[in-house]
Amino acid sequence: MTASPFDVHDDDAYRRWRDAKLDDYPTTVADLLVPVADPTSPTPDERAAILARVARCNMALYRFAAPPTDDRAALRAFGAAFGLHRLDAHLQSDASCITALEVADGGARTRYIPYTDRPVQWHTDGYYNLPEACIRGLVLHCARPAARGGENAVVDIEIAYIVLRDADPDFIAALSHPRAFVVPPNESEGAAIRGERANPVFYVDPETGTLGMNFSQRKRNMAWRDDPATRDAVACLNDFLASDSPYILRHRMAAGEGLICNNALHNRSGFEDGAEKRLMYRGRYMDRIAA
């Protein structure tokens, strides 16, 4: 059997992987930022620069040289250049499956935090999805920033795993339980939109052999397994996410900037719109970024 750093019983494999992971780990936005001339056709050098950052920390930031004429088409092409093809068609997505995130003036979207100007707490995308539709990749693109606020913070899920395992390996075991948390059904006016979901926080993806993570800090959307190890593990993770750790990268994206990642933990501060609304585009994928 091949040694796995994510086997809580194999401390040697974990230590080797951990030390390699943390060696010269990027801790500034500048370390992650890659200029891209044409998002529809990244050059070999641009692609290599992004993939090098993804190999180190599962994410990269990019800056397009000029605004695309069609944001959705450009982002689909950009994602495809990195092996991201299987877009998640979720409740609020349109036919393109590239979702516009802006303050909703009315309708069903007002029920969901991403379509408001309120802070969005730490989460991974698709934490309520079924395992066969897990979100592995994410592109988050800024078409128009807010007048004030709207900063994102982001953390590699493998760093979160290291923080918890170093604190207590039992935390990993607790958060790997298949019912570590339960998301209650999503209902509107008495009609079921989505049934109850139970998921682990950490899991090894059977398709790729890589680490996956499901997480949200939203209290109304998470019912945690009621045992001491789970409570202590969640508290440890929340303490880390509230800290000033150099592994937590914060950036207020300008127009034309974005994040491409293997479904990193991320949040968003509250914001105020000016004459124009803050506009972000999001693509959620069932693929990981392909080297």
Order of alpha helices (4+ residues) and beta strands (2+ residues): alpha-alpha-beta-alpha-beta-alpha-beta-beta-beta-beta-beta-alpha-alpha-beta-beta-beta-beta-beta-beta-beta-alpha-beta-beta-beta-beta-beta
